[in-house]
Amino acid sequence: MQFAGIILEQFVACIFDPDNTASVNVALKCRYREITRTSYKGLPTILFERERTTA
C-alpha cells in the first residue's frame, strides 16, 4: 500500500487530539512515537506511528 509516496506496510499510524491525554498515554505505552503535530479538518492533531510487528 502506498500513501503520498510512502510505503506503509512496515508501520501502523494513529492520530489524536493533543488534549486527549489518556489516548496519547496509551499510544506511548504501546510503543508509538510522535511523528509530527499538524491539523486534521482544522483541528490540532498529533500523528503517531510504530513499526508493525508480526505475530
Buried (B, 14 or more C-beta within 10 A) or exposed (E): EEEEEEEEEEEBEBEBEEEEEEBBEEBEEEEBEBEEEEEEEEEEBBBBBBEEEEE
